[in-house]
Amino acid sequence: MSNSAIQMYALSLDQVTNGIKQGGNKRTVLVQGDMGNAKTSILNVLAKELPTHKASYFDATTKDTGDVMLPKIDINGDKNFVTFATNEELGAHLSGPIILMLDEFGKANPAVKNALLRVILERKIGSYELHPDSIVFATTNKGSEGVGDLLPPHARNRMTVIQMRKINQEEWIDWGINNGVDATILGWAKDNPQIFHSFEDVKNPDDNPYIFHPNQQRPSFVTPRSLEAASDWVKLRDTMDDTTLTGFLMGTIGERGAMDLMAFVKLADQMPKRDDIINDPKNAKIPTSASAVVMVVFRSLASMSKDYINPFMEYLVRLDQEAQGMFANGVRNPKYHAQQLVMTNGKFTEWAMKNNYMFSADKK
């Protein structure tokens, strides 16, 4: 396929995960995508959705041939042949179906790749055979990233190779709201869609100084993974001075990303405290900048609780219509963790009717 066709049919994280869930027991899927874009997290998602399966993680980059199978000699028996014991990480010894992820398969030692081909195609390794409902998939980085991912034709032909596109701005913010990402990071992500762009769309690396580019080896850069890491540091901002925090952010998301993000950190001073909204929603301060308003909305979505929803609805009507709509759209997301709490709230229902919003949980 041409590069344009490959990009056109690159799939989202949800699409890839669902495809593996449906057909991964028949065919091994190799997920090829950008670094730091949640390829490895597919295992955790599948494990939650398939509680009958046991998850097995095999880090292919750290293995040699002897780490796949080792001779097992029956010293005290009368067997005149050698059997083999498999690595525990492969999960072949487990009873029942498993979900086996061969992580970073493209970077594995060539001998290890060959040793894994039978489990990839036949679901067998040595004298072990996986349960017929077992799912096997592998991950690798794009060859164009230049980080050492190589796949010989005979290995690729045993798998279905899927291109996974980068996580986009909206998807990551929705994920961040439901996974404890700091509101400052969410607000910065909202204002900077370019941090989610692919280097393949940027000929001159200087045109996007935030992201990884193989033609300019930046020691640190922005990915969905490093954004989550930056959130952990920003949450500690009260324990360190600005210079220290900036230094840690530079080592996490790069120089340009850290400097820009710190401007957003300082905007956090405009935000009302959560307790201020709970105790006095009609007088809690309204941020003067649009970016700080966005951060208030994201923080409220992320920290929604029974004692917060009523006062927040009183506070929400004091914000502009765009901010109110942003909150409503966040609630409508089918993956929003507090959707039922908000949608069954009387104040929210009243607000929705006044604003001609029709809200119902999206059907899957």
Summary of the structure (lengths in Angstrom):
residues: 364
radius of gyration: 24.4
end to end distance: 31.5
largest distance: 84.9
contacts: 1097
relative contact order: 0.10
helix: 50%
strand: 12%
